[in-house]
Amino acid sequence: MLPTPTKVTLVAGSGVGNTDLTAFDKALIEAGVGNLNLLRVSSILPPGVKVVDRLDIPPGSLTPVAYGSIASDQAGTLITAAIGVGFTKSSFGMIMEYSGFCSLEKAEVIVREMVEEAFAARGLELADVRVKGSERQVADHTSVFAAAVMWY
C-alpha cells in the first residue's frame, strides 16, 4: 500500500514527435515528469496536502498523478490540456482535468467549473482553486499534457 501524498504541484507541457506517443513523451519531459512512472489516479486530493512549486522525485519512481492530455496530427488544429485543483479549509480537495480542441482560456474555465461542481456535489465549501494548462497548435504529431503530481 502506498502512503498518502503530502505535497502536490501542477505541471503542464507540450511536445511534437514522429508519433503521438513520442509527442506525449516530449510533453511529459517539458512538464518535468518525463523520467517518472506515472500512476494515474482519480479526483481526490488528500487532506492537508501542501501546494509546492517543484517536487524532487527520483527517476523511475511510481508517482501518483491526475492528468489530462490529448494528441493530434491534424495540422493547424489547436489542442489544450488543463488541470484544476480545489481546496477546502479543513477537508480533502478535488482534482479535475480537461483536454480538447479549444483555447487554453476556455479549458481553464471548464476545469474551474468542474472543480466547483465537484465541491457542490459533495456539499463542501471551496476555499481556493489553482489551474494550470498547456495549448499548442498542431504540427505533425503534437501532444499537450497538464497534471496534478503528488508526492510524499
N, C-alpha and C positions, 0 to 999 in steps of 0.2 A: 504494500500500500504506500502510495506517495504521500508525503507530508502536505499540509495545507500551505499554499503560497502566502507570502507576507508582503511581496512587492509586485508592482505592475508598471509597465511602461508601454506607451503607444508608439508604434513604428509604422512607417509606410515606405514603399519604394516602387520602382518600375524597371522594366528591362526589355530588351529586344534580343531575340536569338534566332537560330536556324529552325527551331521547333517551338511549340507552345511550352513544352517542359523546360527547355533551356532558357526561354524568356522568363518563365516563372522563377527559375533558379537565380537568374540575374536580378530579378525584383527582390528576392529574399536577401541577396548579398547587399544590394543598395539599402535595404531596410535594416541591415545589421544582424540578421538572423540566418544567414546563408550557411553557417557551419554548425547549425543545431539540428537535432531531430525533433521536429515539431509534433507534439501530441495535441491534436485538435480537441478542444473542449467546447461545451455549450456556453450558456449565457450567464452563469452566476459568478460574481466576484466575491471572494471570501470576506467576511467581516474583518475590519481593521487593516486591510491592505493599504500600503503606502504607495503613492504615485512617485516614481523616480524618473529622472531624465534618461538614465542609462543603467543597464544591468550587466554585470560582469559574469558571464556564463561560460564555463569551459566547453570547447568544441566537442561535438558529439553528444552533449547532454540531452536527455529526454526532457523536453521543455513544454509545459502546458501553454497553449496559445489558442485564442479565439480569433479567427480571421476571415476576411472577405478577400476574394481575388477573382480576376477574370482575365482571360487571354483571348486574343483575336488575331486573325491575319487579314482582316478586311481593311485595306489601306485607306487612310483618311478618316476612319471612324474614331470617335472619342470614347475611351473606356475609363472607368473610375472605380476605385475601391475605397471604402471609408469604414472606420471603426468608431463606435461611440461607447463611452463608459459612464455610467451614472452611479452616484454615491448617495447614501443616506448619512445621517449624523451618527446613528447608533446601530446599524444593522448591516446586512450584506448589500452588495451592489449588483448592477446588471451590465452586461456587455451585449451590444448589438452590432452586427456587421451588415454591410451592403456592398454589392458590386453590380455594375450595369453600364449601359450606354448613355451617359449623361455627363454634365459638368461636375466638377468637384463640389462646387457650391450647392448644387441640388442634392448630391449624395450626402453631404454633411447635414443638410436639413432633414433628409429622410432618416438617417441614423439617430439624430437628436429626437425626432418624433417617435421613433421606435423605442428609444430608452424611456421617454415619457409615458408611452402606452404600457410598457412592461411594468413600470412602477405603479401606475394606476390600477392595473390588473391585480396587483398584489396588495394594494392598499398602503403602499409605502410612500413616505414623503421624500421627494427628490431634493437633495441639498446642493448637488454640483454635477455638471456634465462636462466631460472632456471629449473632444472629437479630433480625429486626425485622418488624413486620406491622401490619395495619390491619383492623378489623372495623367493620361498620355494619349496623344494622337497616334493611331496605329501606323506602323511602318513594318512590313514583313510580319513576323510573329512577335507580338507585343503582349506583355502582361503587366498588371498592376496588383498591388498587394497592400493591405492595411491590417494591423493586428494589435491586440492587447496581449503582450507577452508577460507571463507571470513567473516568479522565481521565489526562492526561499531565503 
